[in-house]
């Protein structure tokens, strides 16, 4: 199966949470179990995608990602919510629910 492009992913009808991170970022690593829990909670109602800013500088630049971890919720190609820094599972869940997860 062909790998979906970033645009294909964010153009979903379902909310898509993008986690902009880097392997060297301590707070980013701390978010991993929170995102796992969130994925369990939301199931198929939304998607969570991790984007490594070091490997995807063009995407990070296009969305003005200057600090990490950074989060954006997309639906139908539009940014519906964004936040920078550590977030709780509840904060991220509420952001996705705003969009309809």
Rosetta blueprint (number, residue, H / E / L):
1 X L
2 X L
3 X L
4 X L
5 X L
6 X H
7 X H
8 X H
9 X H
10 X H
11 X L
12 X L
13 X L
14 X L
15 X E
16 X E
17 X E
18 X E
19 X E
20 X E
21 X E
22 X L
23 X L
24 X L
25 X L
26 X H
27 X H
28 X H
29 X H
30 X H
31 X H
32 X H
33 X H
34 X H
35 X H
36 X H
37 X H
38 X H
39 X H
40 X H
41 X H
42 X H
43 X H
44 X H
45 X H
46 X E
47 X E
48 X E
49 X E
50 X E
51 X E
52 X E
53 X L
54 X L
55 X L
56 X L
57 X H
58 X H
59 X H
60 X H
61 X H
62 X H
63 X L
64 X L
65 X L
66 X L
67 X L
68 X L
69 X L
70 X E
71 X E
72 X E
73 X E
74 X E
75 X E
76 X L
77 X L
78 X E
79 X E
80 X E
81 X E
82 X E
83 X E
84 X E
85 X L
86 X L
87 X L
88 X L
89 X H
90 X H
91 X H
92 X H
93 X H
94 X H
95 X H
96 X H
97 X H
98 X H
99 X H
100 X L
101 X L
